[in-house]
Amino acid sequence: MFFKRPSMVDWKAPLGFGLSPSILGARKRSGTGLLCSRIRAGSSSCRLYRSMKMCLASEAEVKPETTKIERIKVRSIQDAEESIVGTEVKVNGWLRTVRDQKQFAFLNINDGSSLSGVQIVVDGSSGSYDTAKSLTTGSSVSVVGTVVKSPGKGQKYEIQAKSLHVFGTADQSYPLQKKRHSFEFLRGIAHLRARTNAIGAVARVRSSLAYSTHKFFCDRGFVYLNSPILTASDAEGAGELFQVTTLPVTKPEDIKTTDSGEADFAEDFFEKPTFLTVSGQLSAESYATALSDVYTFGPTFRAENSNTSRHLAEFWMVEPEMAFADLQDDMANAEAYVKYCINYVLENNAEDVEFFSKFVEKGLMEKLETVRREPFASISYTEAVQILQESKAKFVFPVEWGTDLQSEHERYLAEKHFQKPVFVYNYPVGIKAFYMRLNDDQKTVAAMDLLVPGIGELVGGSQREERLDLLEKRIADAGLEKVGFATQRRIEKKCSIQYTRSLSVGTKRMFF
């Protein structure tokens, strides 16, 4: 809607979009009297103007809100310079301990941002004292107070409380008291276990590992890919697969079958056998032939019937793929990546790593320092077998050329012989996948594993076979069919004749 008589006033803006510059200018020059004299008294236009005038006046009279105290994380207080002393802050979190000393109440509050909490001191004369001393472990609170230097040991600062707000209290049945709890016990209280030191530290370190992984590859020009989780391909024959189906498996009598007696997947949602992925590398290989350097980072699944800590049903894996690279590039990139992640965690999660070193694995800190400081060793598979055979160690599994190295062999090389990470490369052709590049000796392939003290194999990688005739021969020798999705895609993309190489890192093994 516009004013009905624009000739009387230079009005250009529609209702609701404010006064035009000419009206504002007239008001500034002559005041409201002159402007109103140019608009008929009692008209809708004049009433509209008076309404606008009141709105402008009310906006000018609005007073700013009282300054709000923003919440600060516990770790930010712990890491702060001394200039934070005297600053008023607000901290939210859960109480680890409550101590009443008659004249003072001491609360240790933790918000999960660090292993240790910050101490809150509530004066006995404070109006919050009675509330503070009645609180229990596990209660969630918000505290506003002043940061001061702490006279106690093990902490730089504490907070002298000015006000205390209770979000919720925990009764005496709260299971996480000030003592060590076994992991078996924590499995029974999954909704609370993240509040413990161990599980909280694991979560923070894993978060740092994920961040440092993305930063390492992105800083080097890699493109991040989201490979499919649901797939019809086995990718590399890496292990047993978890099958996903909408067929009524709980009522097998209702599943229709084909003439050969097999399940009729025409009735399934996907209309074909479908599985949870065991690897994202097949997608990465295809993209590497277009984008050069790519990586996937996501969940993978293996239906291996193993009860060891080395084999999980679900875990996250990093899988970079590089075009125009060979096995030496592969090993150099793997070493740089592992050291980068360790450096990042030691710089940003030192308190958590020290906790692991003290209570979970003695000497972990020293081990990580060695890994990031020392250059990795490198030997061929043949040399590794010779070292193991000449050692005086007693192995459960015999060591012979042509057989895969077992965990006990890998750990002996990394922990006893080299006492640091070691690459083992050029494995026998018979124990590696068909797509790994055949070496000139016709007996080994360009594959490598990184063995780390305390873990064994941490990284696996290889250079891909780019020679089509050799690739097809390897497929035939392995008894595979070229019509398979994985093998056919590898044949098709190798027609571009280029080197590619990849490595796989199980992040679950990086620290745990």
Secondary structure as the mmCIF struct_conf table of DSSP 4:
data_model
#
loop_
_struct_conf.conf_type_id
_struct_conf.id
_struct_conf.beg_label_comp_id
_struct_conf.beg_label_asym_id
_struct_conf.beg_label_seq_id
_struct_conf.end_label_comp_id
_struct_conf.end_label_asym_id
_struct_conf.end_label_seq_id
BEND BEND1 LYS A 4 LYS A 4
TURN_TY1_P TURN_TY1_P1 PRO A 6 MET A 8
BEND BEND2 VAL A 9 VAL A 9
BEND BEND3 ALA A 13 ALA A 13
HELX_LH_PP_P HELX_LH_PP_P1 PRO A 14 PRO A 14
TURN_TY1_P TURN_TY1_P2 LEU A 15 GLY A 16
BEND BEND4 PHE A 17 PHE A 17
HELX_RH_AL_P HELX_RH_AL_P1 PRO A 21 SER A 37
TURN_TY1_P TURN_TY1_P3 ARG A 38 ARG A 38
BEND BEND5 ILE A 39 ILE A 39
TURN_TY1_P TURN_TY1_P4 ALA A 41 GLY A 42
BEND BEND6 SER A 43 SER A 43
HELX_RH_AL_P HELX_RH_AL_P2 SER A 44 GLU A 61
HELX_LH_PP_P HELX_LH_PP_P2 VAL A 62 LYS A 68
STRN STRN1 ARG A 71 ARG A 71
HELX_RH_AL_P HELX_RH_AL_P3 VAL A 74 ASP A 79
HELX_RH_3T_P HELX_RH_3T_P1 GLU A 82 ILE A 84
TURN_TY1_P TURN_TY1_P5 VAL A 85 GLY A 86
STRN STRN2 GLU A 88 ASP A 100
BEND BEND7 LYS A 102 GLN A 103
STRN STRN3 PHE A 104 ASN A 110
BEND BEND8 GLY A 112 SER A 116
STRN STRN4 VAL A 118 ASP A 123
TURN_TY1_P TURN_TY1_P6 GLY A 124 SER A 125
BEND BEND9 SER A 126 SER A 126
TURN_TY1_P TURN_TY1_P7 GLY A 127 SER A 128
HELX_RH_AL_P HELX_RH_AL_P4 TYR A 129 SER A 134
TURN_TY1_P TURN_TY1_P8 THR A 137 GLY A 138
STRN STRN5 SER A 140 LYS A 149
BEND BEND10 GLY A 152 GLY A 152
TURN_TY1_P TURN_TY1_P9 LYS A 153 GLY A 154
BEND BEND11 LYS A 156 LYS A 156
STRN STRN6 TYR A 157 GLY A 168
TURN_TY1_P TURN_TY1_P10 GLN A 172 SER A 173
BEND BEND12 PRO A 175 PRO A 175
BEND BEND13 LYS A 178 LYS A 179
HELX_RH_AL_P HELX_RH_AL_P5 PHE A 183 ARG A 187
TURN_TY1_P TURN_TY1_P11 GLY A 188 LEU A 192
HELX_RH_3T_P HELX_RH_3T_P2 ARG A 193 ARG A 195
BEND BEND14 THR A 196 THR A 196
HELX_RH_AL_P HELX_RH_AL_P6 ASN A 197 ASP A 219
TURN_TY1_P TURN_TY1_P12 ARG A 220 GLY A 221
HELX_LH_PP_P HELX_LH_PP_P3 PHE A 222 PHE A 222
STRN STRN7 VAL A 223 LEU A 225
BEND BEND15 ILE A 229 ILE A 229
STRN STRN8 LEU A 230 THR A 231
BEND BEND16 ALA A 232 ALA A 232
TURN_TY1_P TURN_TY1_P13 ALA A 235 GLY A 237
BEND BEND17 GLY A 239 GLY A 239
STRN STRN9 GLN A 243 VAL A 244
BEND BEND18 LEU A 247 LEU A 247
TURN_TY1_P TURN_TY1_P14 VAL A 249 THR A 250
BEND BEND19 LYS A 251 LYS A 251
HELX_RH_3T_P HELX_RH_3T_P3 PRO A 252 ASP A 254
BEND BEND20 ILE A 255 ILE A 255
STRN STRN10 THR A 257 THR A 257
TURN_TY1_P TURN_TY1_P15 ASP A 259 SER A 260
BEND BEND21 GLY A 261 GLU A 262
STRN STRN11 ALA A 263 ALA A 263
HELX_RH_3T_P HELX_RH_3T_P4 PHE A 265 GLU A 267
BEND BEND22 ASP A 268 LYS A 272
STRN STRN12 THR A 274 LEU A 276
BEND BEND23 VAL A 278 VAL A 278
BEND BEND24 GLY A 280 GLY A 280
HELX_RH_AL_P HELX_RH_AL_P7 GLN A 281 LEU A 291
BEND BEND25 SER A 292 SER A 292
STRN STRN13 ASP A 293 PHE A 301
BEND BEND26 THR A 308 THR A 308
TURN_TY1_P TURN_TY1_P16 SER A 309 ARG A 310
BEND BEND27 ALA A 313 ALA A 313
STRN STRN14 GLU A 314 ALA A 323
BEND BEND28 PHE A 324 PHE A 324
HELX_RH_AL_P HELX_RH_AL_P8 LEU A 327 ASN A 348
HELX_RH_AL_P HELX_RH_AL_P9 ALA A 350 PHE A 359
TURN_TY1_P TURN_TY1_P17 VAL A 360 VAL A 360
BEND BEND29 GLU A 361 GLU A 361
TURN_TY1_P TURN_TY1_P18 LYS A 362 GLY A 363
HELX_RH_AL_P HELX_RH_AL_P10 LEU A 364 ARG A 373
BEND BEND30 GLU A 374 GLU A 374
HELX_LH_PP_P HELX_LH_PP_P4 PRO A 375 PHE A 376
STRN STRN15 ALA A 377 SER A 380
HELX_RH_AL_P HELX_RH_AL_P11 TYR A 381 GLU A 390
BEND BEND31 SER A 391 SER A 391
BEND BEND32 VAL A 396 PHE A 397
HELX_LH_PP_P HELX_LH_PP_P5 PRO A 398 VAL A 399
TURN_TY1_P TURN_TY1_P19 TRP A 401 GLY A 402
BEND BEND33 THR A 403 THR A 403
HELX_LH_PP_P HELX_LH_PP_P6 ASP A 404 GLN A 406
HELX_RH_AL_P HELX_RH_AL_P12 SER A 407 ARG A 411
HELX_RH_PI_P HELX_RH_PI_P1 TYR A 412 HIS A 417
BEND BEND34 PHE A 418 LYS A 420
STRN STRN16 VAL A 422 PRO A 428
HELX_RH_3T_P HELX_RH_3T_P5 VAL A 429 ILE A 431
BEND BEND35 LYS A 432 LYS A 432
TURN_TY1_P TURN_TY1_P20 PHE A 434 TYR A 435
STRN STRN17 MET A 436 MET A 436
HELX_LH_PP_P HELX_LH_PP_P7 ARG A 437 ARG A 437
STRN STRN18 LEU A 438 LEU A 438
HELX_LH_PP_P HELX_LH_PP_P8 ASN A 439 ASN A 439
TURN_TY1_P TURN_TY1_P21 ASP A 440 ASP A 441
BEND BEND36 GLN A 442 LYS A 443
STRN STRN19 THR A 444 VAL A 452
TURN_TY1_P TURN_TY1_P22 PRO A 453 ILE A 455
STRN STRN20 GLY A 456 GLN A 463
STRN STRN21 ARG A 464 ARG A 464
HELX_LH_PP_P HELX_LH_PP_P9 GLU A 465 GLU A 465
HELX_RH_AL_P HELX_RH_AL_P13 LEU A 468 ASP A 477
TURN_TY1_P TURN_TY1_P23 ALA A 478 GLY A 479
TURN_TY1_P TURN_TY1_P24 LYS A 482 VAL A 483
BEND BEND37 GLY A 484 GLY A 484
HELX_RH_AL_P HELX_RH_AL_P14 PHE A 485 LYS A 494
TURN_TY1_P TURN_TY1_P25 CYS A 495 SER A 496
STRN STRN22 THR A 500 GLY A 506
TURN_TY1_P TURN_TY1_P26 THR A 507 THR A 507
HELX_RH_AL_P HELX_RH_AL_P15 LYS A 508 PHE A 511
#
